[in-house]
Amino acid sequence: MLDYGVGRNEGPQVEGGGGGTGLTLTCPIRGVLKVSGRTADGLTPTEEARRVEAIKYLLGLGYEKDYILIEPIVRTFGHGGRNSLRADLAVTTIPAREVRTKPTQDRVKYCAILGEVKRDHATVKSAKETQVEPLLAFGPPGCLALYWDPIEQRVFWHDSHKATREGYLAALPARGEKFGGLPKLTFNRLRPAPSLLGLFDRVADVLHSHGIPMQDRYDIILHLLLVKLYDERTHEDIPDQPLEIQDPVGLEIDFGVAEERFNVLLQKTLDYYGANLHRPLRESLDIKPAALAYALEVLAPYRVSYSSRSAMQDFFMRFAKDLYKWDMAQYFTPTPLTEYIVELANPRAAELVKDPAVGSGDFLMAAAERDYGGARMKPQLFGADMSETAAQVAELNKILHNTMSTVIRVEDTLSNIDGDFCVKATRKGTKGRYHLLICNPPFGSRIVVKNSSTLAKFDLGHEWRVDSAGEWQPTAKLLKRQETGILFLEACVKQAMNDGGRVAIIVPNGYLGNRNPRFVQLREWMLRHTRVAAIVSFPRFTFKTSGADVSASVLLLERRDVPLARSADSENYPIAIDLIERVGWDVGQKNGGPLYVRDEQDGTVVLGPDNEPTLDADFQASLQRLRNSEAGRYFMWLAGAVNAGEVTGHCISVKDVIADPLRCLDPKRHSKKVADIRRAIKAVPHFQLGDVAEVVPQLSAQQVAARRPSELFRYVEIQDTGPGIYSTVELRGWQLPQRARHAADAGDVFIGGIWGSVSKWFIAGGERNLVATNGFHRLKVKPERLLDVVVGLCSEAFAVQARALARGSDGLAEVTEEDLRTIVLPKVVDKKVRAQLEMFVKQLLAGQVTVKATVEQLIRERRLPFPAVPPRPSHVVLV
């Protein structure tokens, strides 16, 4: 299947129909092809990619590439033969090169199979009628026609009465075989489903055409899916025996008989699968026999089992949403990400693995399908969710993936944390049951637990106080509320086996770096109860498809046998830190499409010999870095099957974390990128920002209130600034917003204090009553170091450090004054370079940072002949 999304990628982008929008195809007949990769909708691969698929299928049947002809003319029409009917490909009875030497009108005589290829399924009906059937009509006696699109592949032939018949692809004979009509389907004759979504959309269309309402259609599809899976899996060991599900239309089976056979198979299916489902299914389908027969015609030729995990998940998300009216995206972790995290957590044979917030069960499915090197015993998988709908969806997911030994329960993990299914109390505290907990819990400041009986079960459900030794300790007093995500982290640790049980949990980065005491307490608790093996961060918006805009990381933890009294008592060990930059899909979009590796020269998507694209993602490289790190050597389970190489992952010492009173574990702050930048700067003459600049506190509320309402001010908002530039708006004192908390003296340097605005800075000019928003830090820089500071603020080295130091959640994460002072910048020691830059600094000090700013200043000084026009009071004013 070739199912490409088109999205933005790293590197130069060419918009519209230019370069960077194509595919690099490898055709078995013509070699490497550079073709346009987009149709008018910008999403669908071209017809050429489909033709390559069809050619490869024919080669798989034994037909030789020397006997395959591309675009032969089958018939000419009109004056002088100016119009023609062409096939997209043909299998010939003599070598294709010899066919090309024949007169045009005679070439079709040497064609045994004529093929029509379409890039999509939208025109299937007209394509069959106006192109496929004419090809067959003009072909020689015994010729077959082949129709191929991304959803449907069919064979056409003439029966003994010269009537056109149509059947599934399995009817196409292999090289050397005679065509024998439509054979019965066996497991070995089934085609892999090119797209589960497309396949079941076709089934839904058939049901719709027979008047079946939408909600009933999805319930029927569920039954059809389960029966199809059961039929395939019960024939795997007898792959050449006819299946129970056949194509009643093609084989001309009486529709009533086909319905009877299907209902018998449905009973067997429910007997096998029904006990696992939390909601019972209907024992028969209340639809007309014809509707069932035409649905089976679509479904019968394809193998639903053994579809790729991503194909299953794409189908499953839509299916579960439509069937249960359930926003499955809220419980869904993208497939490449689940597989990456499962590989990191490294579940092993015979281990007990649990997801305590199982949702749709994606982590368990990835664990079930992981390669365990031929081990006879695979991990035993458990999942729990308080939502019955979630548990039902997870059950269907495990049926789809054929992981029937997985146990799914409807259970509130947090309220039942001390139950038999989770943990047992011991003299030392709690003793966990599971080797591995892997979880993407519900998190967010608004997703909280208020139930006092549940809060009482958790250390982090209580208030904490600083004891006489200056250490945080839990008290007996319960919190009024606690974030659900925080409690899930503690629950995962408690359910993990003592002394070596592992936890892989996704958490928002605010948990790891926020200065708020409750997050400091969380990190202190975590450092006491676990060893932090690795922290891997993901780009912002990675989980936007799940409705979460926050940036997040996955924590890899190893539970201690006995918790520490305080984190400062910890032994020294390495913590691996890794930052994923590319995840393989467009994280900036709600429904971001996949991003693929592209040819650096022309931007085309590069396909391998199998004509499948490769996601442009860092996951494999990240795994190698982490496994080949000091943490990989310390935590043997993290190393897994180490692929020895020169790549070594970045680690920090836990002692460095403990030395920080806030116990900051924010991966961006501890990243290799930041460490390398600071190390390089410190290798040359340099300074800390705090050594050359004084950070001026913002005005108090009383000072803001003391402004005269009628006085005119020049106000600077953060969006009106850039690197070294700013513009102002004139407002009276009563019009200034409360956030106008900074006064400005000439020469003051203002630096954006929020994660997303650290590259915004300016130097205050000589305007009277200049004020700025509280989104800035105001600095008074030593005059002899102003040039060095300006140069540093223009560099990405500064921006990287500032972004890394920002604490909190994503775009609202703040760079504190204390952290700002620690940024290191190089000195400009070359006298010629300093002289060259001095003129720019002088312009900044004069407020003449842009032509616009200079013109505005000259107009205010009445040195230019423009009238003084007041600005629009709002952007919605028309003129």
N, C-alpha and C positions, 0 to 999 in steps of 0.2 A: 504494500500500500504506500502511496505517496500522498501524504496529507500535510501540506506545508502551510504554516502561518507566515505572514510577512510582517516584520516589525523592525524597529530601529536596532542598530547594532553599533558596536564600538567602531571607531574609525570614520573616515569620510563618508558622508551620505549623499546620494544623488537622488533627488526627488523626481516624481513624475515618471515618465517613460524612459528615462535615460539609463545609464549604467547602474550597477548595484542592485538590479531588480530581477536578475535572471537565475538560471540554474545551469550548472555544469553537469551534463548527463553523459553517462558512458553507455553507448549503444553497442550491443554485440556485433552488429552488422557494419556500422559506420564509424565506430570508435568514439572519441570524445566530441561532444556537441555543446556548443555554447548557444543556448536558446533563451528567449524571453521567459521569465518565470511567472509573470502575472497575466491574468486575463483582465477584462474590464473592471471586475470587482476588486482587483488588487490582491486577491487571496488564493485563487485556484491555479494549480500548475497547468502548463500548456498541454495540448494534445500530444505533443512529442513525448512527454514523459509517460503518457498512457501507452503509446505505441511501443516504447521500450519494454514496458511490462508485458504486453501481449507477445512480443518477440521472445522474451525470456521464457514465457510459458511454453511456447511452441518448441523452443530448443530443449526444454525439459521433457517434452514428449518424444524427443529423439530426432526431430526434424533438423536437417543440417542448415547452417547459416548460408551456405552456397545456394540453397534452394529457397531462399526467402527473398522476395522482390518487394521493394518499397515503391508505393504509389504507382502501380501499373494502370494503364488506361484499359478499361473494360469495354467501353463503347463510345463511339463518336457520333455527334448529332449535328444537324444544321448544315448550312451551306459551307462546303469545304471542310467539314468536320471541325468547325471552330469550337464547338462545345463538346464536352466529354464527360463521361462517368468514370471516376477513378475509384479504385479501392485504396485504402490506407496501407495495406500490405497484402501479400499473397504468398502461399506455399505452392511452389511449382513442381511439375513432374520431371523437368529437366533442369540443369543448372541455370540459375537466374541470369548469368552473363550470356547464355545462349538464347534465352527468351528475349533479351533486349535486342538481339540481332534480327528478330522476326519482324515482319510488317506489323504496324501498330494494331490493326484490326484482328490480327491472328494471335496475339499474345495471350489472350484470355483462354485459348484452347489448351494451354499448358498449365493452367491453374487448377489445383485440387482444392484449395481453401482460399476464399476471398474474405478479407477482414475490413470492418468499419470500426474506427476508433473515435470516441468522443471524450472531450476533456471533463465533462460533468454529466450528471444524470438528468438534467432539466429537460432535454429534448428527446428522451428515449423513445417515446411513442412515435413521433414523426420520423425519427432517424430510422427506425425499423421499417416503417411503411414506405418511405421515399428513397431510402438508400440501401438498406440491407436486402430487402426483398427484390429490388431491381438487380442488385449484384448477382443474387442467386438465379434470377430469371435469365440473365445474359451469360451465365457461366456454362461450362460444358456439362454433359450428362454426368451425374454422380458427384458434382461439385458441392461443397459445403460452404456456408457463410458463417462468419464469426462476428459477433457484436461485442464490443468491449468499452466499458466506461468504468469509473472508479467504484461504482456500486454494483453494477450488474454485468455479467459476462454470459452470453447465450450462444447456442449453436442453432443454425437453421438448415433445413434440408427439404427436398421434395419427396413425398411418399409415393406409393405406386399409382396413386390417382393424380399425380402432378400437383397435389395440394401442398402449400407451404406449411411445414411443421416447425415447432420451436421447442428447444429443451435446454437443460442445464449443461454447463461446460464439460461435465464428466462424460458426456456423450461423444466428445471429440476424440477420434481414434488416435493412438500413438503411431509413429512412423512404422510402416509395414503391416499395420492392422487394417481390416476392412470395417467400414462403418456398419454398425449393426442396429441402428435405431437407438432408443433411449433405454440404457441399462438401469437396473435397480441400483439405488444408492447404497454404498457400503461406507464404513468409516474411512477406508483408504481412498475412496473416491470423493470425499468431501473437500471442498475448497476452503482455505482459510478465509474467514470473513474479512473483506477488504476494509470495512468500517462498520463496527457494531452500531454506531449511531445511524449511519446511512441505512443499514440493513433493517433495523427496527423502525426507522421512519417510513420505509417502504411498507412494512407490515401495518403500521398505523394508517397509512394512506389507504391500503386495501380495506381495512376495517371501517374507515371513515366512508369509503365509497359504498359500503353496505349498510350505512345508516346507523352505525354504532356510536353513541355519545363518547366524548373525550375521556371522562373519568373511567368509563367501562373499558375503553380501548386499552388503557394502561394496566388495568387489572387482568385483561385477557393476555396482554403481552407478557405479564409476569408468569402466567400459567404456561404460555407457549415456551418461554425461556427455560423454565424449570424442566418441562418435559423434554425439550431438545437436549439440554445438558444431561439429563438422566439417560436418554437414548444413546447419546454418544459415548458416555462413560461406561455403560454396560456392554458396549461393543468394541471397546479398545482391545480386549484380549481375543476377540474374534473379528478382526478388522476387514475380512473379506466376506462376511455374512451380511445379507441384506438388513438394513436398519428398519426399525418399526416406522419411523417417519419417512415417508416418500412423497413425491410430488404427485398428488392425485390428478392434477390437470394434465400433466405431460404423459403420465402412464394410463390415463383414461380410466382411473378407478372410480367406481360409483361413489358420489359424494357422501351418501348416507353410510356406506360401508366404511369410508375413510373416517367419518365422524365416530363410528362405533369403535374402530381400532384406536383412535386417538383417546377416547374416554377410558378404555381399558389401560392404556399406557399412563394416563393421568392418575388413575388410582394407584398404580405401582409407584409413581413418582411421589405422590403425597404420603404413601406409606413410608417411603424412605426419607424424604426431606421434612415432612410435616411436623414431626415431633420436635424439631429444632426451632421452629418459628414461634415467635411470641404472639402472633396473631394468626388464626386459622385461615386457610385458603378454601375457596369453593371447590366442591368435589366434581363439578361439571361446568362446562362453558355453555351459557345460554345464548348461543348465536346460531344463525342459520348454517346448514352444512356447506353451502356455497362459499360463505364468508371464510369459514375455517379452511376449506380446500384451497382457495386462492392465497390465503395467508401462508399455508404450508408450501405452496408452490414457490413463494419467495424465500422461505426459511430453509426448506429441506436441503438444497445443494451445498450449504455452507457449514463449516465447522465453527461452532461458537466457542467451544472449549479451546484452551491453549491460545487464545488471543493475547496480545501483549497487554501488560498491566496498564499502560497508559491508555490503550484503546478501551479496555474494560472500564477504567475510571471515567473517561469522557462519557461513555454511554451511561455508566451507573449514576453519575451526578445528575444528568438530565432525567433519567428514568425515575430515580428515587424522589426527585423534586416533584415531578408530575404525578407520580402514583400516590405519594403521601402528603402532598402539599407542604413539603418540608424543605426549608432552605438549607440544603445539604452543604452549600459552600461554607457555611459557618462552622462545619465540622470536618472540613476537608483540607488536607495538607497536600500540595502538589506532588505528583508521583516521583519526579526526580529527587525531590527533597526528602521524601519518606525513605527512599532507597538509600540515599546518602547517610541519613541519620541512623538507619538500621545497620549499615556497614560500620559506622563509627562505634555504635554500641556493641557490635560484635556478638550477637546471640550465638550460643554454641549448642552442639548436640546434647540432648537430655537435660537442658536447662528449663526452668520455669520462667516464663516471660509474661508480663501483664501490662496492659494499657488501662489505667484506672479511669480514663475519660475517653472511652473507646470511640465515640462518635460513629463514623461510618466504617471503622475498623481498618483503616489504610495501613497503619504501622504493623498491625498483626499480619495483614496480607503480604506486606513486603518481607516480614520475618519468615513467613511460611514458605515463600518462594525463593528464599536465599539459597545459595549453593553451600551445602554442608559437606562437600567432599565425599559423597557416597556413604556417609554415616547411616547406620540402620535406624538409630533413634534420633529424631529431630526434636527441637524444643517443643514443650507443651505450652500452648498459648491460651491466655485468659484475657477477657475484656469485660469491663463493667461500665454501665452508664445509667444514670437515673432516669433517662428518657426511654420510654418503651419504644417509641418510634425509632430512636437511634439504635437500640438493641435489635429491632426488627431489620433495619437497614444493614447493620453489621452482619446479621445472620444471612441475609441474601448475598452480601458481599462474599462471605466465606463459601457459600454454595457456588457462586460464580467462579471463585478461585479454587474450588475443590479442596478446601482445608477443613474437612468435616470434624476433625478432632479438636478444633478450636472451641473453647467454652466461652459463651457470651451470656452475661447475666444482667438483669435489670436491678441495679443496686446504686445507692447513693454512697459513693466511696468515702466522702468526708464524714457523714454521720455514722457510717459503719466501720470507721477506721480501726476499731478495737474488736471487730467481729472475727469469726474463725476463718473467713475467706481472705482476710487481709493480714493481720498480725496477731501475735500472742504476747501477753504480758509475762515478763520474767523479772527476776530479782534486779537485773541490770536496767530494766526499763521495758522496751518492747523488742521482740524478736521477729524479724520479717521472714516471709516465706519464699520470696521470689529472688531468683538470681538477677533478673533485669526488669526494671520498670521503665517503660518508654511512653512518653506522653506529650501531647500538645493541649494543655488545659485551657479552659476558658479564662481569659485574663482581661484586665482593664479596670480602671478606677471605679466604674459603675457596676461591675459584676462582683457583688460582695455577698458574704454570708453574715446574717444577723442572728441566727438561731443560737441562743446561749448554750444549749446542750451540745451543739456541734463545736462551737468555739472552745468549750471547756476541754475538749479532747486534744487540743493543740497548744504547744508552747507559744506559737505565734498567734494564738487566739487570745492571749493574755497581754496586759500592759507590761512593759519592761521599765526598769529603773536602773540608774547607775549606782552601784554599791560603793562602799567606802574605799575600795581599791581602784575605783574608777572604771569598773567593768559593768557592761550591760547584763542584767539578770531578769528573768521573767518573775512577775509577781502573781499573787493569787487572784488579782482583780481582772475580770474579763473585759475585753474590748467591746464596744457597742457594735462594731462591724469590722470585718477584715476582708481584704481582697481574696477572691476565690483562688486566683492563681498562686498566691503565697501559700495558702493552706494546702493546695495540691502538691507544691514542692515538698512541704513537710510530710505529707501523706505518702508520697513516693519513697522518700528516704525511710520512713518507718516500715513500709512494706517490703523493702529490700532486705535481703539476708544480712545479718551482722557480719562484720569483718570481710568485706569483699563484694557484697551485693552492689549492683550498679544501677545508676539512674541516668537516663537521657531525657531531658525535659526542655521544651522550648519556653523561654521566658522573655518578656519585653526588656529592652536594655535599661529601662529605668530601674528595674530591680537590681541591676548590677552596679549602677553608678550614682543614683539619686542620693542627695544629701539628707533627705527627710529621715528622721530617726527610725521610722518603721522599716525602711529599706536597709539602713545600717544594721538594725537588729536582725533582719532576715539574713544578711551576709555573715554576721557574727554567728548566728545559729548554724548556718550551713558550714562554716569553717570548723565549728566544734564537732559537728556530727558526721562530716564527710571529708574526704580528700578530693579536691577539685582537680580532676585529671585534664580537662580541656574545656575551652570556651571558644565557640565558633560563631561569629556574627554573620548576619545576612544583610543585604542592602535594604534600605528603607522601602516599604511597600511590597516586600516579597510576599506578604500574606494578604495583599489587597483583595485577591480573589475570595478570601475567606472573610472579607469585611473588616479586616484589621489594618489600619494605616500605620501602626507603630513599627519601628524596627525591632528586631528580635534576635536572640542568639540561642543556640542549643548548649546546654550545660551537660558535661559528662562528669558524673560524681561517683565516688566509691565510698560506701558506708563504712564507718569505723565500727569496731567491735564495741568499744566503750566511748561515749562522747567525752570530749575534753571539758574541763571546768571553764576554760577560757581559750580563745583561739590562739593567744600568744604562746600557749604551751605546745603548739604543734611542732612536730619534727619538720625539718626542711625537705621540700620535694618540689619538682618542677611542675608548672602548669602550662600546657600547650595553648597558644593563642593563635587563632587563624581568622582571617577576614575573607569571606566569599564576596567577590565583586560581580561575578556573572553567574546567573542561575539558569540561563537557557530560555527565559521568557521575558517579555516586556513588563517589568515590575511597575512601570509608571501608569499602567492602564488597568481598569477594573477587570476587563476580560482580555488581558494581555496575551498576545499570540506568542508562539515559540520563536526563538532566535537561533539561527544556525551558523555554523562556521562558514565563512565566505572566502573566496579567492581574494587575496590582498590587492591584486592588480586591477580587477574589473568588478569586484563586489558580488559576483555570482555565487549562489549557494553551491558548495562542492559536495557532490554525491560520491559515495564509494562504488565499488564494483556491483554492489547489490542495489544501487540507485536509491539508497536511503541516506538522509541527511544526518549530521551529527549536531546535537545541541551545543551551542556555544556556552559552556558552563565550566566552572572551576572545580567541580566536585571531585573528579578523579585526582587532579593535582593536589587538592587539599588533603585527600585521604593519604596520599603518598607523603606529603609533608608531615602530617601528624604521626603517621606510623614510624617515620624515620626521625623522630624527635627524641629529645631526652625524656619527655613524658612517656613516649612509646616504649622506651627501655625500662622506665620505672613502673609503669602500669602495663604489664604484659598483655592484658586483654585488649588494650588500646592498639598495640602494635599489630595484632592479628597476624595474617600471613604477610610479613614484611617483604616488600619488593625492594631489595637493596639497591641503592642508587646514591647519587651525590646530593640530592635534595634533602635538606634538613629543616625540620619545622622550627618555628620560633617558640621559645619558652621563657617564662619568667619564674622567679622563685616565690614560693608562698610567703617567705619571710618579707619580701618587698610589699606584699599585700597587707600583711599583719602590721608592718611599720606605719601604715597609713591609718590614722584614727578612724577614718570613714570606711576602712576595709574595702576600698573601691576595687571592683572586679570588671569594670567596663572594658570590653575587649579592644575598643578603638584606642583608648588611652594606653593600653599595654601592647599595642600592635607592633609588629616588626617595622612597618613603614615609618612610624613615629620614632621608634628607637634608632633606626638607621639615619633619619634626618638629623636628630639631635646629636648623634655620635659624629656625623660628618661636620656639623657646625662647630662642635666643641673642639674639633681637630685644627681649627683655624682661629685667628683672633676673633673674639666674640664677646657678647654681653647678654645678661638677662634683662628683660624688659623692665623688671622691677628695680634694677640698679640705675637705670637712666631716666625713669619716668615715675612721677607721683600720680597715683590714681585718686581723682577728686570725687568724693561722695556726691550723690545726687542731692538735690534740694529736698528739704523736708516738706511735709504737707502744709505746715504753717508758713514757710517761706513762699510756697506757691500761692497760697491764699492771700498773701500780703501784696501781691502785684496789683498795681492800679488798673482798674477795669478799662479806663479810657486810653491807657498808654499803648503805643504801637510797638509790636515785636516782629522780628523775622524768625519764623518757626521752621525747623528742619525735621521732617519725618523720615523714617528709615528707608521707605521706598523711593525717596527722592535723592538718594545718595548712591555712590558707586565707589570704585577704587580711586580715591583721591578727589572725587567730584561731589558737589552737592548743589541743590537749588533750594530756595526758601519761598515761603508764602507769608504775606503780611497779614497779621491778625492783631486785634486789640486784646488787651489783657483778659477781658471777659470771654473772648472767643477761644482762648487757648485751652486745649484739653488737659485733663489732670495729669496725663503722662508726660507733659512738657516739663520734665523735672531737672533738666540740665541748663544752667546758664553757660555762656561761652565767652571767654576772653580771646582776643586775637592771639593766634598761635597755638591754641589748645587743639589737641589731637583727639578725635572721636573715633572709636572703634566699635563695630557691631558686636553686641554681647550675646547674641543668640546663634545657635548652631548653623542656621541657614543664612546668617548675615555677617559672618566673620570677615568676609572679603570686602565688606562695605566700610569705608573709612573716609574721613576728610579732616582738613585743617581749617579751623575757623578763621575767616578773614576779618576785616576791620568793621563789619556792620555793627551798628548800634543795636543793643537789646537782642542779640542773637540767642535763641534758645533751641534746645534739641530734645527729642523724645528720650524716655528712660530706656529705650532699647540699645543705647550706647554706653560704653565706658568713656569717661572723660579723663584725659591724661595731660599733665603738664610735663613736657619733655625737656631735659637739659639741652640748651641751645646747641652745644657742641656735638650732641648726638642726634639732633633732629633729622639730619640727612640720612643717617644710618637707620633710624626707625622708619622713615618714609620708604626707603629702599626695601627694608624687610617686609613692610606691610604690603608691598606690591608683589611679594613672592608667594608661590604655592607652599613653600616650606613653612611660612607663617600660618597660612590658612589650614594646612594639615594639622599643625600643632593645636591651633585654636579649636578646630572641630573635634579633635581627639579629647581635648580637655573639657568640652561641654558636658555638663551633667544634667540628667533628666531624660525626658521622652522626646526624641526626634527633633522636629523643627522648633520645639519649645525648650530644648536643652540649653542651659545657660553656662557661659564661661564666667566663673566667679572672678572677683578681683584678685584673690589669692592665686588662682591658677594662671590668670593673665600675666602676673608678674614673673612666673617661672618660664615663660617662653624664651628660648634662646635665638639670637639672630647674629649673623656675622657682621663684623665691622668692615666698612669700605675703606681699605687702606691705600688703594691706588690713587695718587694725587690727581692724575689726569682725569680719572673717572669721577672723582669727587667734584672737580671743577666743571665737568660736563653736566653733572646733575644739579649743581647749585642753582642754575637758572630756573629749573623746574620748581625747586623748593621755594624760591623767591616768589614765583607766580602763585603757588599754593598759599603762601603767607599773605599775599595781596588779595586773595579771594578770586583771582582771575583764573579759575581752574578750567573753564571751557569758554568758547566764544559766546555761548548763550549767557553764562554768568557775567562775563565782561560787558556785554551789550546791556543787560539788565541794570548793571551798576552804573554805566554811563547814562542810561535813560533816567535813573533816579537822580543822578547828579546834573541832569538837564544839559548834558554835553552832546547829546544826539537829538535831532529834531523830531522826536516821536511824542505823541500825547501820552500822558500818564493814564493808562487804562487799567482799571481795577480787574483783578482776576475773576474768573467765574466763581460764584459761590459754591458750585457743585459740578461734578462731571456730567450730570444729566441736563444741565442748561445747554440749550442748543447753540447759542452764539455768545 
